[in-house]
């Protein structure tokens, strides 16, 4: 069996939000909401990691670290909830009679 390696940061970096110049003329329906959500999630996680590292290494403001970690926790909870809803919808589709 082949070894499968998975890096969450690499997976999140492969999705790019739509270019502002390309979507400027399009209607709101043309925006990629999923890509924007993933980008926001990735940014929140990176900011929390950066703030935590700064607090641990240089003794930066611990209140900023707590705020960044709370934001990252909220984003993670939202992502898990969305994932659970998608899995639940998929399971409902599988249970439908043919």
Buried (B, 14 or more C-beta within 10 A) or exposed (E): EEEEEEEEEEEBEEBEBBEEEEBEEEEEEEEBEEEEBBBEBBBBBBBBBEBBEBBEEEEBEEEBBEBBBEBBEEBBEBBEEEEEEEEEEEEEEEEEEE
